[in-house]
Amino acid sequence: METAKVTCTARVPWNKGKLTGQKPPLKLPEIWAIRVRLQLSGQPRDLAMFNLAIDSKLRACDLAKLRVLDVCHSQHVSPRASVMQQKTQRPVQFEITEQTRESVEAWIKAAKLAGSDFLFPSRIHGSPHISTRQYARVVHLWVAPIGLDDAAYRTHTMRRTKASLIYRRAKKSQGGATASRPHQT
């Protein structure tokens, strides 16, 4: 009787060698490094997109679909904006800092955008605004030049960054206050 030889190949997991799990938020020095690079390279769209991504804490799909009217009233960018989230169908309100307002206004003027236009229009005629995939590529172009591993940072990094900065600031101020209080039993 003949025996058949069975060869087994080791199955390689899909995530072997890949960074999985929660991605880290940007730290303040990294934010400033990206901002300075974008300012020096004269990229008003990317600077406006980066600043707005940090300030708004919006998902990539919501950021890509922003219209000029969502952030502007008349010729100026508002200090606050409110948009309807695509995923939850709930409105979300966010503050737009002075630095972000300046960069968005500069982008709107440079691109000659009207009120009903998408804030970040696509160069492809079939799509009115940039895709979430294009936004993801841009995020990689922001983090790689400052020496960060672009595999560790995604579009969700932009969403989490401001919240983590606020949390760290609150934790520091709370830590100093609790350390000075006497322990109660």
C-alpha positions in Angstrom: 0.0 0.0 0.0 1.3 3.4 -0.9 1.2 6.3 1.5 0.6 9.8 0.2 3.0 12.5 1.4 1.2 15.4 3.0 3.0 18.7 3.0 1.9 21.4 5.3 2.9 24.9 4.8 2.9 27.2 7.7 0.1 29.6 7.6 1.3 33.2 8.0 -1.0 35.4 10.0 -2.4 38.5 8.1 -1.0 40.8 10.8 2.5 39.4 11.1 5.0 42.2 11.2 2.2 44.9 11.0 1.5 47.4 13.7 -2.1 46.7 14.8 -4.3 48.1 17.5 -4.9 51.7 18.6 -2.7 54.2 16.9 -1.0 56.9 19.1 -2.1 60.5 18.9 0.3 63.2 17.9 2.2 65.0 20.6 2.5 68.8 20.7 6.0 69.0 19.3 5.0 66.7 16.4 2.0 68.9 15.7 4.2 72.0 15.5 6.8 70.2 13.4 4.1 69.3 10.8 2.6 72.8 10.9 6.0 74.5 10.3 6.8 72.1 7.4 3.5 72.8 5.8 3.9 76.6 6.2 7.4 76.6 4.9 6.6 74.4 1.9 3.7 76.7 0.9 0.9 74.1 1.0 -2.2 76.0 2.0 -4.6 73.1 1.4 -2.6 70.7 3.5 -2.1 73.2 6.3 -5.8 74.0 6.4 -6.7 70.4 6.3 -4.2 69.5 9.0 -5.3 72.3 11.3 -9.0 71.6 10.7 -8.5 67.9 11.3 -6.9 68.5 14.7 -9.5 71.2 15.7 -12.6 69.5 14.5 -12.0 65.9 15.7 -14.0 64.8 12.7 -13.9 61.3 11.1 -12.1 61.2 7.7 -15.4 60.9 5.8 -16.8 64.0 7.5 -13.7 66.1 7.1 -13.5 65.2 3.4 -17.1 66.3 2.8 -16.9 69.7 4.5 -18.2 72.6 2.5 -17.1 76.2 2.7 -20.5 77.1 4.2 -20.0 74.6 7.0 -17.1 76.7 8.4 -17.7 80.2 7.0 -20.2 82.9 7.4 -19.8 85.6 4.8 -16.1 86.0 4.0 -14.7 84.8 7.4 -14.2 81.5 9.0 -16.4 81.1 12.1 -15.0 80.4 15.5 -17.5 77.5 15.9 -18.9 75.2 13.3 -21.5 72.4 13.4 -21.8 69.5 11.0 -24.0 66.4 10.7 -21.9 63.2 11.2 -22.3 60.7 8.4 -21.9 57.6 10.7 -24.2 58.6 13.5 -26.4 61.2 11.8 -26.0 63.4 14.8 -24.7 67.0 14.7 -21.3 67.7 16.2 -20.1 71.2 17.1 -16.5 72.1 17.3 -14.3 75.2 18.0 -12.0 76.5 15.3 -8.9 78.2 16.7 -7.5 81.4 15.3 -4.6 79.7 13.7 -6.9 77.3 11.9 -9.3 80.1 10.8 -6.3 81.9 9.2 -5.1 78.8 7.4 -8.6 77.9 6.2 -9.2 81.5 5.0 -5.9 81.5 3.1 -6.8 78.1 1.5 -10.3 79.4 0.4 -8.7 82.5 -1.1 -5.9 80.6 -2.8 -8.4 78.0 -4.3 -11.0 80.6 -5.1 -13.8 78.6 -3.5 -17.4 79.7 -3.3 -19.8 79.0 -0.4 -21.4 75.9 -1.8 -18.0 74.3 -2.9 -16.4 71.5 -1.0 -13.6 72.8 1.2 -11.2 70.2 -0.1 -12.2 69.6 -3.8 -10.9 66.6 -5.7 -8.8 67.0 -8.8 -10.7 64.0 -10.3 -13.8 65.2 -12.2 -15.9 62.2 -11.1 -15.6 63.1 -7.4 -16.6 66.5 -6.0 -14.3 66.2 -2.9 -11.2 64.3 -1.9 -11.7 60.7 -0.9 -11.0 59.3 2.5 -8.2 57.3 0.8 -6.6 60.4 -0.6 -6.8 62.0 2.9 -5.1 58.9 4.3 -2.3 59.4 1.8 -1.9 63.0 2.8 -1.7 62.0 6.5 1.2 59.7 5.6 2.9 62.7 3.8 2.6 64.8 6.9 4.1 62.3 9.4 6.9 60.7 7.4 9.0 63.9 6.9 9.2 64.6 10.6 10.7 61.2 11.3 7.6 59.4 12.5 6.7 55.9 11.4 3.9 56.5 9.0 2.5 53.0 9.6 1.8 54.0 13.2 -0.3 57.1 12.3 -3.6 57.1 10.4 -6.5 59.5 9.8 -7.9 58.5 13.2 -4.8 59.9 14.7 -5.9 63.4 13.7 -9.3 62.7 15.4 -7.8 61.6 18.7 -5.0 64.2 18.9 -6.8 67.2 20.4 -8.8 65.0 22.8 -5.5 63.5 24.1 -3.9 66.9 24.5 -6.9 68.2 26.5 -6.9 65.0 28.6 -3.1 65.4 29.4 -3.5 69.0 30.3 -6.4 68.3 32.6 -4.6 65.4 34.1 -1.5 67.6 34.9 -3.6 70.3 36.4 -5.6 67.8 38.5 -2.4 65.9 39.5 -0.9 69.1 41.0 -4.1 69.9 42.9 -4.6 66.4 44.3 -1.0 66.0 45.4 -1.3 69.1 47.7 -4.5 67.8 49.4 -4.1 65.9 52.6 -5.2 62.2 52.4 -8.6 61.6 54.0 -9.5 58.3 55.6 
